[in-house]
Amino acid sequence: MAQTQTADVSRYTYRVTWSIEDGEFVATCAEFPSLSWLADSQAAALQGLVDLIADTVADLTAEGAAVPEPLSERSYSGKFNLRVGESLHRRLAIQAAEEHLSLNQYVVRRLSEAS
């Protein structure tokens, strides 16, 4: 979904982590996976990336190209389909039954614990 020229880039999903390889902090954005910014501090890495994304959004808008919608503004149904092999399906069903849960409740619990 395209955004207007006044897109608020602060609503994108940012992460700043330490890069052992680079010896600096690296900022990334889930909506723009090909962009990153390295800096000596977390704040500088984040600000550098925010500025870069603002420029990128402005360029995309000027070209009439689609601008990614922030993940925080997307709607989610709470449902998704997952294909697993028969043996994993069987194993999960058995584990769910042993805990007196439906397969859905069991998988949701396991996913919640993993995040």
Biopython code that builds the backbone (N, CA, C, O; Angstrom):
import numpy as np
from Bio.PDB.StructureBuilder import StructureBuilder

atoms = [
    (1, "MET", "N", (0.847, -1.184, 0.000)),
    (1, "MET", "CA", (0.000, 0.000, 0.000)),
    (1, "MET", "C", (0.886, 1.238, 0.000)),
    (1, "MET", "O", (1.770, 1.357, 0.848)),
    (2, "ALA", "N", (0.673, 2.138, -0.909)),
    (2, "ALA", "CA", (1.490, 3.340, -1.010)),
    (2, "ALA", "C", (1.077, 4.353, 0.054)),
    (2, "ALA", "O", (-0.084, 4.424, 0.455)),
    (3, "GLN", "N", (2.053, 5.128, 0.495)),
    (3, "GLN", "CA", (1.788, 6.163, 1.488)),
    (3, "GLN", "C", (1.903, 7.531, 0.825)),
    (3, "GLN", "O", (2.387, 7.650, -0.301)),
    (4, "THR", "N", (1.458, 8.544, 1.528)),
    (4, "THR", "CA", (1.569, 9.890, 1.012)),
    (4, "THR", "C", (2.975, 10.404, 1.235)),
    (4, "THR", "O", (3.784, 9.764, 1.907)),
    (5, "GLN", "N", (3.264, 11.574, 0.659)),
    (5, "GLN", "CA", (4.585, 12.176, 0.765)),
    (5, "GLN", "C", (4.941, 12.535, 2.201)),
    (5, "GLN", "O", (6.121, 12.649, 2.532)),
    (6, "THR", "N", (3.951, 12.714, 3.049)),
    (6, "THR", "CA", (4.193, 13.088, 4.438)),
    (6, "THR", "C", (4.291, 11.857, 5.344)),
    (6, "THR", "O", (3.939, 11.926, 6.522)),
    (7, "ALA", "N", (4.765, 10.736, 4.800)),
    (7, "ALA", "CA", (4.870, 9.496, 5.576)),
    (7, "ALA", "C", (5.703, 9.725, 6.826)),
    (7, "ALA", "O", (6.748, 10.373, 6.783)),
    (8, "ASP", "N", (5.229, 9.188, 7.931)),
    (8, "ASP", "CA", (5.934, 9.301, 9.207)),
    (8, "ASP", "C", (6.872, 8.109, 9.333)),
    (8, "ASP", "O", (6.435, 7.021, 9.707)),
    (9, "VAL", "N", (8.151, 8.295, 9.028)),
    (9, "VAL", "CA", (9.098, 7.187, 9.041)),
    (9, "VAL", "C", (9.404, 6.696, 10.448)),
    (9, "VAL", "O", (10.053, 5.662, 10.605)),
    (10, "SER", "N", (8.957, 7.409, 11.471)),
    (10, "SER", "CA", (9.188, 6.948, 12.845)),
    (10, "SER", "C", (8.324, 5.733, 13.175)),
    (10, "SER", "O", (8.555, 5.072, 14.187)),
    (11, "ARG", "N", (7.331, 5.430, 12.336)),
    (11, "ARG", "CA", (6.430, 4.308, 12.589)),
    (11, "ARG", "C", (6.948, 2.980, 12.049)),
    (11, "ARG", "O", (6.320, 1.940, 12.248)),
    (12, "TYR", "N", (8.082, 3.011, 11.373)),
    (12, "TYR", "CA", (8.659, 1.770, 10.876)),
    (12, "TYR", "C", (9.284, 0.967, 12.020)),
    (12, "TYR", "O", (9.447, 1.473, 13.130)),
    (13, "THR", "N", (9.624, -0.269, 11.739)),
    (13, "THR", "CA", (10.129, -1.198, 12.746)),
    (13, "THR", "C", (11.647, -1.218, 12.720)),
    (13, "THR", "O", (12.251, -1.850, 11.853)),
    (14, "TYR", "N", (12.259, -0.529, 13.667)),
    (14, "TYR", "CA", (13.716, -0.394, 13.711)),
    (14, "TYR", "C", (14.319, -1.306, 14.776)),
    (14, "TYR", "O", (13.679, -1.642, 15.773)),
    (15, "ARG", "N", (15.569, -1.693, 14.533)),
    (15, "ARG", "CA", (16.331, -2.464, 15.513)),
    (15, "ARG", "C", (17.785, -2.014, 15.419)),
    (15, "ARG", "O", (18.321, -1.828, 14.327)),
    (16, "VAL", "N", (18.408, -1.845, 16.569)),
    (16, "VAL", "CA", (19.831, -1.497, 16.611)),
    (16, "VAL", "C", (20.544, -2.567, 17.416)),
    (16, "VAL", "O", (20.179, -2.844, 18.559)),
    (17, "THR", "N", (21.562, -3.167, 16.815)),
    (17, "THR", "CA", (22.340, -4.207, 17.475)),
    (17, "THR", "C", (23.828, -3.936, 17.280)),
    (17, "THR", "O", (24.228, -3.155, 16.418)),
    (18, "TRP", "N", (24.626, -4.594, 18.095)),
    (18, "TRP", "CA", (26.076, -4.489, 17.975)),
    (18, "TRP", "C", (26.543, -5.463, 16.894)),
    (18, "TRP", "O", (26.132, -6.624, 16.880)),
    (19, "SER", "N", (27.394, -4.993, 15.999)),
    (19, "SER", "CA", (27.961, -5.841, 14.956)),
    (19, "SER", "C", (29.399, -6.168, 15.323)),
    (19, "SER", "O", (30.271, -5.300, 15.288)),
    (20, "ILE", "N", (29.639, -7.416, 15.673)),
    (20, "ILE", "CA", (31.008, -7.841, 16.006)),
    (20, "ILE", "C", (31.908, -7.677, 14.798)),
    (20, "ILE", "O", (33.049, -7.230, 14.919)),
    (21, "GLU", "N", (31.387, -8.042, 13.616)),
    (21, "GLU", "CA", (32.193, -7.962, 12.392)),
    (21, "GLU", "C", (32.652, -6.546, 12.077)),
    (21, "GLU", "O", (33.784, -6.333, 11.642)),
    (22, "ASP", "N", (31.762, -5.578, 12.301)),
    (22, "ASP", "CA", (32.072, -4.192, 11.963)),
    (22, "ASP", "C", (32.629, -3.391, 13.135)),
    (22, "ASP", "O", (33.216, -2.326, 12.940)),
    (23, "GLY", "N", (32.446, -3.904, 14.356)),
    (23, "GLY", "CA", (32.901, -3.168, 15.529)),
    (23, "GLY", "C", (32.109, -1.890, 15.757)),
    (23, "GLY", "O", (32.615, -0.933, 16.343)),
    (24, "GLU", "N", (30.865, -1.881, 15.291)),
    (24, "GLU", "CA", (29.992, -0.722, 15.436)),
    (24, "GLU", "C", (28.561, -1.207, 15.626)),
    (24, "GLU", "O", (28.256, -2.387, 15.457)),
    (25, "PHE", "N", (27.695, -0.266, 15.982)),
    (25, "PHE", "CA", (26.279, -0.568, 16.050)),
    (25, "PHE", "C", (25.707, -0.516, 14.643)),
    (25, "PHE", "O", (26.105, 0.320, 13.831)),
    (26, "VAL", "N", (24.766, -1.420, 14.358)),
    (26, "VAL", "CA", (24.102, -1.428, 13.060)),
    (26, "VAL", "C", (22.600, -1.302, 13.284)),
    (26, "VAL", "O", (22.009, -2.037, 14.075)),
    (27, "ALA", "N", (22.001, -0.364, 12.578)),
    (27, "ALA", "CA", (20.560, -0.155, 12.628)),
    (27, "ALA", "C", (19.949, -0.782, 11.384)),
    (27, "ALA", "O", (20.478, -0.637, 10.282)),
    (28, "THR", "N", (18.826, -1.483, 11.567)),
    (28, "THR", "CA", (18.101, -2.094, 10.459)),
    (28, "THR", "C", (16.618, -1.761, 10.596)),
    (28, "THR", "O", (16.154, -1.326, 11.650)),
    (29, "CYS", "N", (15.894, -1.976, 9.511)),
    (29, "CYS", "CA", (14.458, -1.701, 9.484)),
    (29, "CYS", "C", (13.773, -2.853, 8.772)),
    (29, "CYS", "O", (14.130, -3.186, 7.642)),
    (30, "ALA", "N", (12.788, -3.467, 9.427)),
    (30, "ALA", "CA", (12.105, -4.629, 8.864)),
    (30, "ALA", "C", (11.428, -4.314, 7.534)),
    (30, "ALA", "O", (11.398, -5.166, 6.646)),
    (31, "GLU", "N", (10.896, -3.132, 7.383)),
    (31, "GLU", "CA", (10.186, -2.771, 6.155)),
    (31, "GLU", "C", (11.131, -2.451, 4.992)),
    (31, "GLU", "O", (10.717, -2.463, 3.833)),
    (32, "PHE", "N", (12.385, -2.168, 5.301)),
    (32, "PHE", "CA", (13.399, -1.874, 4.281)),
    (32, "PHE", "C", (14.618, -2.770, 4.533)),
    (32, "PHE", "O", (15.657, -2.276, 4.972)),
    (33, "PRO", "N", (14.509, -4.074, 4.263)),
    (33, "PRO", "CA", (15.570, -5.011, 4.636)),
    (33, "PRO", "C", (16.906, -4.785, 3.931)),
    (33, "PRO", "O", (17.930, -5.274, 4.407)),
    (34, "SER", "N", (16.925, -4.071, 2.829)),
    (34, "SER", "CA", (18.186, -3.840, 2.126)),
    (34, "SER", "C", (18.947, -2.630, 2.651)),
    (34, "SER", "O", (20.069, -2.377, 2.213)),
    (35, "LEU", "N", (18.364, -1.879, 3.577)),
    (35, "LEU", "CA", (19.005, -0.681, 4.115)),
    (35, "LEU", "C", (19.513, -0.927, 5.535)),
    (35, "LEU", "O", (18.872, -1.627, 6.320)),
    (36, "SER", "N", (20.660, -0.349, 5.855)),
    (36, "SER", "CA", (21.197, -0.391, 7.224)),
    (36, "SER", "C", (22.112, 0.804, 7.408)),
    (36, "SER", "O", (22.466, 1.492, 6.451)),
    (37, "TRP", "N", (22.496, 1.042, 8.685)),
    (37, "TRP", "CA", (23.379, 2.177, 8.982)),
    (37, "TRP", "C", (24.301, 1.787, 10.127)),
    (37, "TRP", "O", (23.844, 1.303, 11.162)),
    (38, "LEU", "N", (25.596, 1.998, 9.942)),
    (38, "LEU", "CA", (26.596, 1.721, 10.974)),
    (38, "LEU", "C", (27.035, 3.009, 11.648)),
    (38, "LEU", "O", (27.180, 4.043, 10.996)),
    (39, "ALA", "N", (27.248, 2.940, 12.972)),
    (39, "ALA", "CA", (27.737, 4.108, 13.712)),
    (39, "ALA", "C", (28.353, 3.648, 15.034)),
    (39, "ALA", "O", (28.170, 2.508, 15.461)),
    (40, "ASP", "N", (29.084, 4.561, 15.669)),
    (40, "ASP", "CA", (29.756, 4.254, 16.941)),
    (40, "ASP", "C", (28.802, 4.160, 18.118)),
    (40, "ASP", "O", (29.147, 3.561, 19.137)),
    (41, "SER", "N", (27.608, 4.739, 18.007)),
    (41, "SER", "CA", (26.643, 4.675, 19.107)),
    (41, "SER", "C", (25.296, 4.185, 18.584)),
    (41, "SER", "O", (25.004, 4.272, 17.391)),
    (42, "GLN", "N", (24.486, 3.670, 19.501)),
    (42, "GLN", "CA", (23.139, 3.215, 19.117)),
    (42, "GLN", "C", (22.322, 4.373, 18.563)),
    (42, "GLN", "O", (21.655, 4.243, 17.536)),
    (43, "ALA", "N", (22.383, 5.505, 19.255)),
    (43, "ALA", "CA", (21.592, 6.665, 18.836)),
    (43, "ALA", "C", (21.986, 7.145, 17.448)),
    (43, "ALA", "O", (21.127, 7.479, 16.631)),
    (44, "ALA", "N", (23.289, 7.178, 17.185)),
    (44, "ALA", "CA", (23.755, 7.639, 15.873)),
    (44, "ALA", "C", (23.382, 6.656, 14.771)),
    (44, "ALA", "O", (23.043, 7.068, 13.661)),
    (45, "ALA", "N", (23.442, 5.362, 15.067)),
    (45, "ALA", "CA", (23.049, 4.360, 14.072)),
    (45, "ALA", "C", (21.573, 4.499, 13.746)),
    (45, "ALA", "O", (21.189, 4.477, 12.577)),
    (46, "LEU", "N", (20.741, 4.643, 14.775)),
    (46, "LEU", "CA", (19.313, 4.781, 14.554)),
    (46, "LEU", "C", (18.997, 6.052, 13.779)),
    (46, "LEU", "O", (18.221, 6.016, 12.824)),
    (47, "GLN", "N", (19.587, 7.176, 14.176)),
    (47, "GLN", "CA", (19.303, 8.439, 13.493)),
    (47, "GLN", "C", (19.763, 8.401, 12.044)),
    (47, "GLN", "O", (19.081, 8.916, 11.157)),
    (48, "GLY", "N", (20.925, 7.788, 11.802)),
    (48, "GLY", "CA", (21.412, 7.675, 10.424)),
    (48, "GLY", "C", (20.441, 6.887, 9.557)),
    (48, "GLY", "O", (20.173, 7.264, 8.416)),
    (49, "LEU", "N", (19.914, 5.790, 10.101)),
    (49, "LEU", "CA", (18.983, 4.978, 9.325)),
    (49, "LEU", "C", (17.647, 5.692, 9.139)),
    (49, "LEU", "O", (17.073, 5.645, 8.051)),
    (50, "VAL", "N", (17.148, 6.346, 10.170)),
    (50, "VAL", "CA", (15.891, 7.095, 10.046)),
    (50, "VAL", "C", (16.023, 8.147, 8.947)),
    (50, "VAL", "O", (15.116, 8.310, 8.131)),
    (51, "ASP", "N", (17.142, 8.858, 8.925)),
    (51, "ASP", "CA", (17.372, 9.875, 7.887)),
    (51, "ASP", "C", (17.437, 9.240, 6.502)),
    (51, "ASP", "O", (16.874, 9.772, 5.545)),
    (52, "LEU", "N", (18.125, 8.099, 6.395)),
    (52, "LEU", "CA", (18.236, 7.396, 5.118)),
    (52, "LEU", "C", (16.864, 6.932, 4.640)),
    (52, "LEU", "O", (16.545, 7.055, 3.458)),
    (53, "ILE", "N", (16.063, 6.405, 5.541)),
    (53, "ILE", "CA", (14.725, 5.940, 5.158)),
    (53, "ILE", "C", (13.834, 7.115, 4.770)),
    (53, "ILE", "O", (13.033, 7.000, 3.843)),
    (54, "ALA", "N", (13.962, 8.231, 5.459)),
    (54, "ALA", "CA", (13.188, 9.418, 5.081)),
    (54, "ALA", "C", (13.543, 9.842, 3.654)),
    (54, "ALA", "O", (12.658, 10.176, 2.867)),
    (55, "ASP", "N", (14.830, 9.829, 3.322)),
    (55, "ASP", "CA", (15.259, 10.164, 1.961)),
    (55, "ASP", "C", (14.737, 9.135, 0.958)),
    (55, "ASP", "O", (14.290, 9.496, -0.130)),
    (56, "THR", "N", (14.796, 7.871, 1.323)),
    (56, "THR", "CA", (14.324, 6.795, 0.443)),
    (56, "THR", "C", (12.828, 6.915, 0.196)),
    (56, "THR", "O", (12.375, 6.778, -0.940)),
    (57, "VAL", "N", (12.055, 7.168, 1.248)),
    (57, "VAL", "CA", (10.603, 7.337, 1.102)),
    (57, "VAL", "C", (10.303, 8.545, 0.213)),
    (57, "VAL", "O", (9.409, 8.490, -0.632)),
    (58, "ALA", "N", (11.042, 9.623, 0.403)),
    (58, "ALA", "CA", (10.841, 10.811, -0.435)),
    (58, "ALA", "C", (11.133, 10.491, -1.896)),
    (58, "ALA", "O", (10.394, 10.914, -2.784)),
    (59, "ASP", "N", (12.212, 9.744, -2.150)),
    (59, "ASP", "CA", (12.556, 9.359, -3.525)),
    (59, "ASP", "C", (11.480, 8.460, -4.135)),
    (59, "ASP", "O", (11.059, 8.670, -5.273)),
    (60, "LEU", "N", (11.041, 7.462, -3.375)),
    (60, "LEU", "CA", (10.003, 6.550, -3.866)),
    (60, "LEU", "C", (8.720, 7.309, -4.183)),
    (60, "LEU", "O", (8.082, 7.071, -5.208)),
    (61, "THR", "N", (8.351, 8.220, -3.296)),
    (61, "THR", "CA", (7.135, 9.016, -3.480)),
    (61, "THR", "C", (7.259, 9.889, -4.722)),
    (61, "THR", "O", (6.321, 9.985, -5.513)),
    (62, "ALA", "N", (8.424, 10.529, -4.894)),
    (62, "ALA", "CA", (8.642, 11.400, -6.056)),
    (62, "ALA", "C", (8.575, 10.606, -7.364)),
    (62, "ALA", "O", (8.143, 11.127, -8.392)),
    (63, "GLU", "N", (9.004, 9.349, -7.314)),
    (63, "GLU", "CA", (8.988, 8.499, -8.511)),
    (63, "GLU", "C", (7.629, 7.832, -8.727)),
    (63, "GLU", "O", (7.410, 7.167, -9.740)),
    (64, "GLY", "N", (6.716, 8.015, -7.765)),
    (64, "GLY", "CA", (5.415, 7.374, -7.867)),
    (64, "GLY", "C", (5.462, 5.886, -7.560)),
    (64, "GLY", "O", (4.541, 5.148, -7.911)),
    (65, "ALA", "N", (6.528, 5.443, -6.909)),
    (65, "ALA", "CA", (6.687, 4.028, -6.553)),
    (65, "ALA", "C", (5.999, 3.740, -5.225)),
    (65, "ALA", "O", (5.732, 4.643, -4.432)),
    (66, "ALA", "N", (5.722, 2.466, -5.006)),
    (66, "ALA", "CA", (5.071, 2.050, -3.759)),
    (66, "ALA", "C", (6.014, 2.242, -2.587)),
    (66, "ALA", "O", (7.209, 1.963, -2.685)),
    (67, "VAL", "N", (5.471, 2.718, -1.483)),
    (67, "VAL", "CA", (6.214, 2.901, -0.238)),
    (67, "VAL", "C", (5.695, 1.857, 0.750)),
    (67, "VAL", "O", (4.485, 1.753, 0.954)),
    (68, "PRO", "N", (6.591, 1.084, 1.366)),
    (68, "PRO", "CA", (6.126, 0.063, 2.311)),
    (68, "PRO", "C", (5.284, 0.654, 3.446)),
    (68, "PRO", "O", (5.596, 1.711, 3.993)),
    (69, "GLU", "N", (4.223, -0.052, 3.776)),
    (69, "GLU", "CA", (3.384, 0.331, 4.908)),
    (69, "GLU", "C", (4.062, -0.151, 6.185)),
    (69, "GLU", "O", (4.543, -1.283, 6.228)),
    (70, "PRO", "N", (4.112, 0.672, 7.219)),
    (70, "PRO", "CA", (4.708, 0.208, 8.484)),
    (70, "PRO", "C", (3.998, -1.029, 9.015)),
    (70, "PRO", "O", (2.770, -1.104, 8.960)),
    (71, "LEU", "N", (4.742, -1.992, 9.524)),
    (71, "LEU", "CA", (4.160, -3.198, 10.105)),
    (71, "LEU", "C", (3.165, -2.847, 11.208)),
    (71, "LEU", "O", (2.154, -3.527, 11.380)),
    (72, "SER", "N", (3.457, -1.783, 11.952)),
    (72, "SER", "CA", (2.598, -1.387, 13.070)),
    (72, "SER", "C", (1.223, -0.908, 12.612)),
    (72, "SER", "O", (0.293, -0.854, 13.417)),
    (73, "GLU", "N", (1.082, -0.564, 11.348)),
    (73, "GLU", "CA", (-0.188, -0.058, 10.842)),
    (73, "GLU", "C", (-0.948, -1.095, 10.024)),
    (73, "GLU", "O", (-2.054, -0.825, 9.558)),
    (74, "ARG", "N", (-0.371, -2.266, 9.847)),
    (74, "ARG", "CA", (-1.029, -3.331, 9.092)),
    (74, "ARG", "C", (-2.033, -4.059, 9.971)),
    (74, "ARG", "O", (-1.878, -4.121, 11.191)),
    (75, "SER", "N", (-3.053, -4.602, 9.345)),
    (75, "SER", "CA", (-4.055, -5.397, 10.058)),
    (75, "SER", "C", (-3.671, -6.869, 9.975)),
    (75, "SER", "O", (-3.203, -7.341, 8.939)),
    (76, "TYR", "N", (-3.871, -7.584, 11.067)),
    (76, "TYR", "CA", (-3.576, -9.004, 11.120)),
    (76, "TYR", "C", (-4.821, -9.742, 11.596)),
    (76, "TYR", "O", (-5.488, -9.309, 12.536)),
    (77, "SER", "N", (-5.129, -10.853, 10.944)),
    (77, "SER", "CA", (-6.334, -11.611, 11.267)),
    (77, "SER", "C", (-6.164, -12.497, 12.489)),
    (77, "SER", "O", (-7.147, -12.900, 13.111)),
    (78, "GLY", "N", (-4.909, -12.804, 12.836)),
    (78, "GLY", "CA", (-4.677, -13.741, 13.923)),
    (78, "GLY", "C", (-4.658, -15.179, 13.433)),
    (78, "GLY", "O", (-4.562, -16.112, 14.229)),
    (79, "LYS", "N", (-4.750, -15.355, 12.118)),
    (79, "LYS", "CA", (-4.740, -16.693, 11.535)),
    (79, "LYS", "C", (-3.655, -16.771, 10.477)),
    (79, "LYS", "O", (-3.430, -15.820, 9.728)),
    (80, "PHE", "N", (-2.989, -17.909, 10.424)),
    (80, "PHE", "CA", (-2.109, -18.206, 9.296)),
    (80, "PHE", "C", (-2.005, -19.713, 9.160)),
    (80, "PHE", "O", (-2.107, -20.447, 10.142)),
    (81, "ASN", "N", (-1.801, -20.161, 7.944)),
    (81, "ASN", "CA", (-1.692, -21.595, 7.679)),
    (81, "ASN", "C", (-0.229, -21.990, 7.686)),
    (81, "ASN", "O", (0.635, -21.266, 7.192)),
    (82, "LEU", "N", (0.025, -23.142, 8.252)),
    (82, "LEU", "CA", (1.389, -23.644, 8.350)),
    (82, "LEU", "C", (1.405, -25.094, 7.910)),
    (82, "LEU", "O", (0.660, -25.913, 8.448)),
    (83, "ARG", "N", (2.232, -25.417, 6.955)),
    (83, "ARG", "CA", (2.346, -26.796, 6.494)),
    (83, "ARG", "C", (3.543, -27.440, 7.180)),
    (83, "ARG", "O", (4.653, -26.909, 7.154)),
    (84, "VAL", "N", (3.300, -28.580, 7.786)),
    (84, "VAL", "CA", (4.358, -29.354, 8.439)),
    (84, "VAL", "C", (4.254, -30.794, 7.940)),
    (84, "VAL", "O", (3.202, -31.216, 7.460)),
    (85, "GLY", "N", (5.316, -31.522, 8.052)),
    (85, "GLY", "CA", (5.274, -32.921, 7.642)),
    (85, "GLY", "C", (4.385, -33.753, 8.557)),
    (85, "GLY", "O", (4.043, -33.338, 9.665)),
    (86, "GLU", "N", (4.015, -34.944, 8.066)),
    (86, "GLU", "CA", (3.135, -35.817, 8.843)),
    (86, "GLU", "C", (3.714, -36.183, 10.197)),
    (86, "GLU", "O", (2.993, -36.198, 11.194)),
    (87, "SER", "N", (5.005, -36.478, 10.245)),
    (87, "SER", "CA", (5.595, -36.909, 11.522)),
    (87, "SER", "C", (5.593, -35.778, 12.545)),
    (87, "SER", "O", (5.332, -36.017, 13.724)),
    (88, "LEU", "N", (5.877, -34.559, 12.115)),
    (88, "LEU", "CA", (5.834, -33.428, 13.044)),
    (88, "LEU", "C", (4.402, -33.171, 13.490)),
    (88, "LEU", "O", (4.160, -32.913, 14.669)),
    (89, "HIS", "N", (3.458, -33.237, 12.571)),
    (89, "HIS", "CA", (2.045, -33.049, 12.910)),
    (89, "HIS", "C", (1.622, -34.071, 13.973)),
    (89, "HIS", "O", (0.976, -33.718, 14.960)),
    (90, "ARG", "N", (1.988, -35.316, 13.764)),
    (90, "ARG", "CA", (1.653, -36.383, 14.718)),
    (90, "ARG", "C", (2.290, -36.110, 16.082)),
    (90, "ARG", "O", (1.634, -36.223, 17.118)),
    (91, "ARG", "N", (3.573, -35.750, 16.067)),
    (91, "ARG", "CA", (4.295, -35.492, 17.322)),
    (91, "ARG", "C", (3.665, -34.330, 18.088)),
    (91, "ARG", "O", (3.492, -34.407, 19.305)),
    (92, "LEU", "N", (3.323, -33.256, 17.380)),
    (92, "LEU", "CA", (2.679, -32.113, 18.034)),
    (92, "LEU", "C", (1.308, -32.482, 18.582)),
    (92, "LEU", "O", (0.949, -32.065, 19.683)),
    (93, "ALA", "N", (0.543, -33.255, 17.828)),
    (93, "ALA", "CA", (-0.783, -33.681, 18.289)),
    (93, "ALA", "C", (-0.676, -34.527, 19.550)),
    (93, "ALA", "O", (-1.489, -34.383, 20.463)),
    (94, "ILE", "N", (0.310, -35.398, 19.609)),
    (94, "ILE", "CA", (0.514, -36.236, 20.795)),
    (94, "ILE", "C", (0.912, -35.371, 21.993)),
    (94, "ILE", "O", (0.386, -35.544, 23.092)),
    (95, "GLN", "N", (1.841, -34.444, 21.773)),
    (95, "GLN", "CA", (2.272, -33.564, 22.863)),
    (95, "GLN", "C", (1.109, -32.717, 23.367)),
    (95, "GLN", "O", (0.971, -32.503, 24.571)),
    (96, "ALA", "N", (0.273, -32.234, 22.450)),
    (96, "ALA", "CA", (-0.895, -31.445, 22.848)),
    (96, "ALA", "C", (-1.849, -32.287, 23.678)),
    (96, "ALA", "O", (-2.346, -31.838, 24.711)),
    (97, "ALA", "N", (-2.102, -33.498, 23.228)),
    (97, "ALA", "CA", (-3.010, -34.391, 23.955)),
    (97, "ALA", "C", (-2.472, -34.702, 25.344)),
    (97, "ALA", "O", (-3.238, -34.762, 26.306)),
    (98, "GLU", "N", (-1.163, -34.901, 25.459)),
    (98, "GLU", "CA", (-0.556, -35.195, 26.758)),
    (98, "GLU", "C", (-0.698, -34.033, 27.732)),
    (98, "GLU", "O", (-0.711, -34.235, 28.947)),
    (99, "GLU", "N", (-0.804, -32.818, 27.201)),
    (99, "GLU", "CA", (-0.985, -31.636, 28.054)),
    (99, "GLU", "C", (-2.456, -31.222, 28.139)),
    (99, "GLU", "O", (-2.776, -30.169, 28.690)),
    (100, "HIS", "N", (-3.348, -32.052, 27.592)),
    (100, "HIS", "CA", (-4.792, -31.805, 27.622)),
    (100, "HIS", "C", (-5.144, -30.472, 26.974)),
    (100, "HIS", "O", (-5.971, -29.717, 27.484)),
    (101, "LEU", "N", (-4.499, -30.193, 25.835)),
    (101, "LEU", "CA", (-4.749, -28.977, 25.070)),
    (101, "LEU", "C", (-5.130, -29.349, 23.649)),
    (101, "LEU", "O", (-4.790, -30.428, 23.162)),
    (102, "SER", "N", (-5.845, -28.437, 22.985)),
    (102, "SER", "CA", (-6.059, -28.633, 21.551)),
    (102, "SER", "C", (-4.721, -28.399, 20.858)),
    (102, "SER", "O", (-3.821, -27.778, 21.425)),
    (103, "LEU", "N", (-4.596, -28.890, 19.650)),
    (103, "LEU", "CA", (-3.354, -28.675, 18.902)),
    (103, "LEU", "C", (-3.107, -27.185, 18.720)),
    (103, "LEU", "O", (-1.972, -26.724, 18.844)),
    (104, "ASN", "N", (-4.149, -26.435, 18.430)),
    (104, "ASN", "CA", (-4.014, -24.993, 18.260)),
    (104, "ASN", "C", (-3.501, -24.331, 19.546)),
    (104, "ASN", "O", (-2.561, -23.537, 19.495)),
    (105, "GLN", "N", (-4.107, -24.648, 20.693)),
    (105, "GLN", "CA", (-3.665, -24.067, 21.968)),
    (105, "GLN", "C", (-2.206, -24.426, 22.249)),
    (105, "GLN", "O", (-1.432, -23.589, 22.713)),
    (106, "TYR", "N", (-1.841, -25.667, 21.968)),
    (106, "TYR", "CA", (-0.479, -26.122, 22.217)),
    (106, "TYR", "C", (0.526, -25.351, 21.356)),
    (106, "TYR", "O", (1.555, -24.894, 21.854)),
    (107, "VAL", "N", (0.222, -25.210, 20.072)),
    (107, "VAL", "CA", (1.134, -24.515, 19.164)),
    (107, "VAL", "C", (1.238, -23.033, 19.524)),
    (107, "VAL", "O", (2.328, -22.462, 19.487)),
    (108, "VAL", "N", (0.118, -22.411, 19.870)),
    (108, "VAL", "CA", (0.151, -20.998, 20.273)),
    (108, "VAL", "C", (1.023, -20.835, 21.516)),
    (108, "VAL", "O", (1.823, -19.903, 21.597)),
    (109, "ARG", "N", (0.871, -21.734, 22.478)),
    (109, "ARG", "CA", (1.694, -21.671, 23.694)),
    (109, "ARG", "C", (3.173, -21.798, 23.351)),
    (109, "ARG", "O", (3.995, -21.029, 23.851)),
    (110, "ARG", "N", (3.509, -22.744, 22.518)),
    (110, "ARG", "CA", (4.912, -22.963, 22.135)),
    (110, "ARG", "C", (5.480, -21.772, 21.388)),
    (110, "ARG", "O", (6.622, -21.379, 21.626)),
    (111, "LEU", "N", (4.701, -21.195, 20.492)),
    (111, "LEU", "CA", (5.155, -20.009, 19.764)),
    (111, "LEU", "C", (5.343, -18.833, 20.714)),
    (111, "LEU", "O", (6.308, -18.079, 20.584)),
    (112, "SER", "N", (4.435, -18.671, 21.661)),
    (112, "SER", "CA", (4.556, -17.576, 22.630)),
    (112, "SER", "C", (5.797, -17.729, 23.485)),
    (112, "SER", "O", (6.457, -16.738, 23.801)),
    (113, "GLU", "N", (6.121, -18.940, 23.858)),
    (113, "GLU", "CA", (7.317, -19.193, 24.664)),
    (113, "GLU", "C", (8.595, -18.942, 23.871)),
    (113, "GLU", "O", (9.621, -18.576, 24.444)),
    (114, "ALA", "N", (8.535, -19.134, 22.578)),
    (114, "ALA", "CA", (9.725, -18.986, 21.722)),
    (114, "ALA", "C", (10.026, -17.534, 21.393)),
    (114, "ALA", "O", (11.153, -17.209, 21.020)),
    (115, "SER", "N", (9.046, -16.661, 21.524)),
    (115, "SER", "CA", (9.274, -15.272, 21.104)),
    (115, "SER", "C", (9.801, -14.407, 22.217)),
    (115, "SER", "O", (10.040, -13.217, 22.013)),
]
sb = StructureBuilder()
sb.init_structure("model")
sb.init_model(0)
sb.init_chain("A")
sb.init_seg("    ")
for serial, (resi, resn, name, xyz) in enumerate(atoms, 1):
    if name == "N":
        sb.init_residue(resn, " ", resi, " ")
    sb.init_atom(name, np.array(xyz, "f"), 0.0, 1.0, " ", f" {name:<3s}", serial, name[0])
structure = sb.get_structure()
